[in-house]
Amino acid sequence: MWRFLACVAVLGAAASRLAAQPQPGEPIRLAVYPTPLRLPSLKHRLLPERRDLVPGNAATLYYRSMAMLWENTALFKDLKEDHWDQWLSLPLKELPREEMKEKLGWARFMFRELEQAAGCRECIWQLEGRSEGLGLLLPEVQGFRRVGAAVAVKARYEIAEGQFAQALTTLRTGYALAYSLGKGPTLIHVLVGAAIAQLLDKQLDELVQQPGAPNLYWALTVLPCPFSTLEAALQEEGVMLENMWPGLKRLEDAPMSLAQVRSVQLDIQKTLDSFGVRRPSAERLAGQIVLQIRAYPAAKKALLDQGLPAEQVEAMPTFQVLALHALRDYRQTWAELVKWVHVPHFWREPGYKDAAKKYGEAIARMDLLFAQGLLGGLGEGNLALEKVTLAVGRVDRRFAALRCVEAIRLYAATHDGRLPAALQDIKEVPVPVDPITGKPFEYEQTNGRARISAPAPTGEKPQPWQMLTYDVTVQPRG
């Protein structure tokens, strides 16, 4: 989990550079034009249509896109410059289009790989079951955030040029990357996918304000909800220790020999050495042995209570009894923790808080008995679940709120440019609810301005990043 929380810090620092964007909690102001729906209503899509996909693994091409970036030293260096972030925040009319066109040209081969990847039927990242466990490095995943920012810049340039169809194609390519990451095998994949989607959402805000831009109500409606899924990531997190120390899988078998115990202990020690964990002094080692002796009766009783035959438990070495009890407790407390992800606002539930406490205790026990501090970051698993779930929820909420904006554009097109007095007045299409609260968006219309609000969940102290507000005005027909 520590690598996940480090990624949160990296993405937060990157997002803070977009100072000209509305800050969390501030209204997003849109000046839109009345736009009816035209057939075919799904002429423009924000994800590739299933029937258009071809056999292949998108991950291979996404990795190629990163290779194209790293091999292009001029582009790789330039993408680190502040002007790319500035291009995502400057008003469209102030964009240096000639410079952007030149720099985007440098990235044409990277964009080509991304476009090819978006057309693949599968995306298998090939990271499941890796033996590195906690030590698995994911520099390419965090690098995709920078790739996603380049895609957003390309879409923004095309919007400024009035190339709406091309901008939507670019956005579709970017959302395909975000969607593939959002189904990835680590929480970092999911978090980076959500960050890319939020960058692209800001470009959709720009697009719907342009005269002649198509109404995207149905394109938004058919997007998957939730846009990201945590199943694969949670599965991998739950078996990470067993992938890192495969000898742990033998704990459930017959009583181990001393040679087998020693083999498992050596595997653990090799991992500790690779992480630079200082080997315990003789005094600390003696203390650890005392802890294990004290923990043995409770571990033995727990295994017997779980139904293991007494003769089998009696024949097990002390290490096997302790390790098997600790591993089973870890598996169970992890399962009891992650089940709450399926409950709305689970972080407020007493049962979740109790599960988080027990999970932390299980990690602390394993850490104290065997890992010498290496597993300390795993105890923050509840914080990781909360952060990634909130990030995923914000993406879904933004899509739903923008559907409301598009419904308003449609209403205005058939009511002489007027705003609806209430969202319920819109009969042309169904108005979505807030996917986070499950309730209708708040709406008020005064002085020619409509405000669509998604407040913080009831019962919580509002935080700026929990809220979303669109202020919408309708421009006269051009």
FIFI-69718 format. One line per 4 residues: for each residue x, y, z of C-alpha. Coordinates in steps of 0.001 Angstrom, whole numbers, plus 500000, padded with zeros to 6 digits. Example, Ala and Ser with C-alpha at 12.3 -4.5 7.8 and 13.67 -1.06 7.14 Angstrom:
BEGIN
512300:495500:507800; 513670:498940:507140;
% end
This chain:
BEGIN
500000:500000:500000; 502913:502329:500598; 503641:502480:496864; 499966:503364:496268;
500070:506209:498785; 503318:507427:497217; 501531:507503:493871; 498737:509587:495427;
501345:512135:496476; 502915:512196:492995; 499588:512712:491242; 498533:515326:493775;
501709:517317:493177; 501193:517115:489415; 497570:518210:489664; 498516:521210:491779;
500387:522687:488808; 497089:523259:487004; 496530:526398:489032; 494305:528138:486485;
491749:525328:486537; 488797:525673:488929; 489950:524476:492308; 488083:521689:494121;
484738:522983:495327; 484679:525998:492992; 481911:526092:490371; 482782:525053:486837;
481270:527758:484651; 479954:526713:481250; 478409:528938:478600; 476664:526541:476223;
474540:526738:473085; 471127:525089:472635; 471832:521860:470796; 469268:519208:469849;
470035:515538:469441; 470593:514434:465877; 470455:510926:464482; 472417:508806:464749;
472485:509737:468433; 475642:507672:468952; 477543:509004:465975; 480209:510123:468436;
481335:507747:471183; 483698:508250:474098; 484831:504608:474093; 485320:502418:471018;
482300:500331:470079; 482721:496631:470849; 482017:495524:467276; 484845:497732:466006;
487466:496142:468245; 489984:493716:466787; 491799:490783:468434; 494909:491855:470289;
496324:492953:473617; 496142:496721:474053; 498742:496631:476835; 501464:495696:474345;
500698:498808:472315; 500404:500999:475401; 503872:499850:476394; 505005:500671:472843;
503588:504165:473245; 505783:504598:476319; 508763:503305:474332; 508032:505879:471620;
508037:508545:474316; 511266:507453:475979; 513078:507032:472660; 512096:510531:471550;
514442:512398:473860; 513307:515843:472704; 509654:515035:473391; 510432:513233:476657;
512300:516270:477938; 509730:518752:476637; 506772:516959:478258; 508300:517786:481638;
508130:521503:480908; 505408:523637:482467; 503932:524765:479156; 502152:521434:478642;
500256:521990:481901; 499663:525622:480965; 498120:524529:477677; 495567:522587:479725;
494552:525696:481665; 494862:528663:479299; 491630:529902:477688; 491259:528446:474199;
491707:531811:472500; 495057:532324:474255; 496575:528997:473239; 499804:529246:471175;
498430:526983:468455; 501441:527041:466172; 503770:525970:468964; 501272:523320:470100;
500954:521982:466556; 504717:521616:466303; 505103:519905:469697; 502133:517602:469097;
503770:516617:465820; 506732:515349:467800; 504355:512945:469566; 502630:511586:466441;
504173:508114:466731; 503168:507868:470389; 499615:508916:469492; 499509:506314:466744;
500298:503523:469196; 497621:504810:471575; 495056:504851:468757; 495967:501297:467782;
495709:500182:471421; 492243:501711:471762; 491036:499381:469014; 492121:496155:470738;
489619:493782:472277; 491629:492987:475414; 494070:494694:477744; 496163:492274:479764;
498909:494074:481644; 500723:490806:482461; 501562:491845:486006; 499391:489376:487901;
501168:486948:490177; 504554:488651:490004; 507033:487406:492583; 508321:490890:493434;
505269:491539:495610; 505863:494767:497509; 508951:495396:495411; 507163:495473:492057;
508101:498747:490374; 505501:500474:488189; 507248:503491:486617; 505402:503008:483329;
502010:503264:485037; 502735:506630:486595; 504257:507629:483248; 500862:507094:481620;
499580:510159:483468; 501954:512265:481411; 500831:510444:478260; 497222:511154:479218;
498054:514833:479666; 499519:514920:476144; 496304:513377:474784; 494308:516042:476628;
496476:518774:475095; 495911:517315:471631; 492147:517305:472174; 492283:520877:473459;
494224:522005:470394; 491685:520352:468092; 488802:521978:469962; 490475:525375:469581;
490830:524678:465852; 487144:523789:465575; 487974:520179:464656; 485286:518664:466847;
485117:515239:465199; 488884:514829:465484; 488818:516066:469090; 486217:513418:469945;
488375:510756:468301; 491310:511904:470426; 489177:511908:473570; 487982:508395:472738;
491610:507268:472513; 492359:508848:475890; 489294:507435:477601; 490182:503974:476260;
493555:504269:478030; 491871:505459:481235; 489350:502614:481046; 492039:499983:480497;
494059:501302:483431; 490896:501409:485533; 490566:497636:485199; 494246:497033:485934;
495840:494668:488455; 497012:497260:491010; 495363:500148:492800; 497919:502428:491152;
496565:501440:487718; 493060:502365:488857; 494163:505660:490389; 496139:506744:487303;
493206:505777:485074; 490919:507996:487155; 493426:510874:486979; 493579:510633:483174;
489786:510520:482905; 489528:513695:484982; 492011:515472:482694; 489925:514484:479684;
486676:515524:481377; 487933:519109:481424; 488311:518974:477663; 484736:517733:477329;
483699:520811:479319; 485420:522945:476688; 483948:521034:473774; 480303:521318:474826;
480669:525106:475027; 481627:525529:471371; 479089:526694:468775; 478169:523722:466622;
479492:521101:469031; 477357:517931:468986; 475176:517003:471931; 476938:514177:473790;
474128:513103:476111; 473928:509544:474753; 477696:509222:474333; 477998:509897:478069;
475027:507711:478947; 476429:504529:477407; 479765:504796:479233; 480309:502001:481789;
479280:502911:485334; 481358:502480:487346; 483954:503531:484805; 486699:501762:486773;
486533:498417:488551; 488658:497338:491484; 488177:493569:491308; 491490:492686:489657;
493478:495114:491798; 491942:493891:495051; 492547:490283:494077; 496225:490969:493433;
496632:492969:496638; 495156:490053:498574; 497696:487499:497302; 500732:489772:497144;
502491:488221:500153; 501967:484688:498869; 503347:485703:495470; 506348:487254:497173;
506893:484283:499509; 505550:481223:497632; 506674:478989:500488; 503728:480339:502483;
501431:478272:500272; 502927:475101:501809; 501737:476111:505259; 498316:474568:504590;
499836:471199:503677; 501066:468465:505985; 503401:469323:508878; 506595:470794:507465;
510068:469454:507987; 512723:471638:509574; 514359:471919:506130; 511099:473243:504647;
510719:475723:507478; 514261:476905:506941; 513563:477352:503213; 510574:479616:503919;
512567:481603:506459; 515399:482082:503967; 512920:483347:501348; 511649:485914:503833;
515166:486935:504799; 516213:487353:501149; 513294:489725:500622; 514177:491694:503738;
517770:491955:502530; 516647:493142:499091; 514679:495957:500734; 517651:496901:502865;
515976:495908:506135; 518691:495771:508767; 519210:492305:510197; 518210:492081:513857;
520839:492168:516559; 521270:489155:518815; 519272:490938:521498; 516402:491769:519111;
516451:488240:517679; 516124:486830:521198; 513199:489159:521823; 511538:487999:518615;
511861:484380:519731; 510228:485284:523047; 507333:486921:521174; 506871:483823:519060;
506829:481589:522127; 504205:483793:523763; 502087:483889:520589; 502177:480111:520065;
499330:479040:522441; 496836:481492:520930; 497847:480554:517377; 497516:476850:518150;
494080:477330:519720; 492901:479387:516726; 493892:476653:514263; 492125:474012:516353;
489010:476207:516541; 489115:476493:512753; 488835:472712:512461; 492393:471505:511906;
492921:468043:513434; 494726:468183:516770; 497314:465590:515700; 498166:467674:512620;
498612:470863:514643; 500701:469072:517288; 503031:467773:514555; 503600:471210:513075;
506796:473119:513934; 506233:476273:515958; 507011:478458:512947; 504356:476724:510836;
501683:477142:513518; 502476:480828:513943; 502814:481560:510227; 499685:479636:509225;
497596:481414:511859; 499003:484792:510813; 498447:484076:507097; 494879:482883:507627;
494132:485928:509768; 495600:488193:507092; 493498:486573:504343; 490312:486764:506381;
490753:490338:507581; 491596:491475:504036; 488440:489823:502696; 486377:491370:505505;
487871:494771:504700; 487469:494837:500918; 483867:493606:500952; 482915:497076:502171;
484007:498609:498866; 480651:497456:497486; 478752:499530:500086; 478108:503234:499321;
480080:505543:501623; 481575:502505:503333; 484193:504600:505133; 481460:505911:507444;
480229:502466:508495; 481165:501154:511969; 481579:497657:510508; 484142:498933:508022;
486065:500782:510721; 486140:497614:512814; 487335:495595:509789; 490078:498161:509108;
491249:497912:512711; 491395:494105:512599; 493217:494172:509261; 495800:496544:510707;
496258:494239:513692; 496748:491224:511413; 499420:493057:509408; 501120:494250:512582;
501228:490671:513887; 502866:489338:510716; 505244:492268:510677; 506277:491805:514299;
506722:488046:514126; 508417:487674:510742; 508920:490777:508587; 510845:493164:510859;
508943:496278:509779; 508719:495594:506024; 504929:495268:506016; 504196:498461:507923;
502786:500235:504847; 500237:497487:504252; 498478:498552:507417; 497290:501644:505544;
495186:499465:503242; 491971:501079:504443; 493231:504539:503448; 494147:503247:499993;
490675:501757:499525; 489046:505020:500545; 491206:507170:498271; 490851:505020:495174;
487097:504544:495664; 486587:508282:496004; 488691:508905:492890; 486623:506414:490887;
483398:507924:492227; 484442:511423:491173; 484875:510251:487583; 481393:508694:487505;
479883:511790:489131; 481498:514089:486562; 480075:512036:483685; 476599:512127:485243;
476733:515870:485908; 477833:516533:482340; 474896:514423:481142; 472701:516885:483039;
474396:519747:481174; 473729:518042:477847; 470101:517435:478860; 469823:521168:479580;
471288:521968:476138; 468694:519689:474605; 465855:521289:476605; 467001:524772:475610;
467038:523759:471938; 463335:522890:472077; 462240:525712:474420; 463505:528851:472689;
466825:528845:474530; 465259:528814:477997; 466635:526948:480977; 464390:524449:482771;
462957:525669:486060; 463739:522230:487502; 465526:519156:486228; 462189:517320:486398;
460936:519606:483626; 463262:517915:481161; 461181:515262:479401; 463254:514759:476272;
465728:512415:477972; 466088:510852:481443; 468029:513050:483843; 470672:511027:485752;
471079:510947:489505; 474314:511506:491368; 476019:508071:491321; 477787:508774:494625;
474702:509644:496691; 472103:507837:494575; 469962:510979:494788; 469057:513636:492180;
471550:516410:491652; 470633:519648:493386; 469413:522261:490931; 468493:525915:491005;
467803:528373:488233; 468046:532096:488827; 468732:535101:486619; 469438:533029:483517;
471902:530741:485232; 471418:527100:486168; 473435:525553:488990; 473874:521770:489123;
475375:520675:492416; 476590:517397:493848; 477182:517993:497549; 479218:515929:499961;
477445:512827:501281; 475062:513593:504137; 476535:513209:507580; 480088:514154:506620;
481982:517374:507059; 482106:518673:503474; 485499:518582:501817; 486101:520604:498618;
487102:517535:496591; 483838:515815:497556; 481688:518437:495834; 481002:519242:492186;
479132:522271:490855; 478365:523346:487304; 477114:526895:486635; 475459:526849:483221;
474276:529733:481054; 472751:529386:477591; 474118:531522:474788; 471839:532937:472093;
471694:530825:468980; 474484:531703:466587;
% end
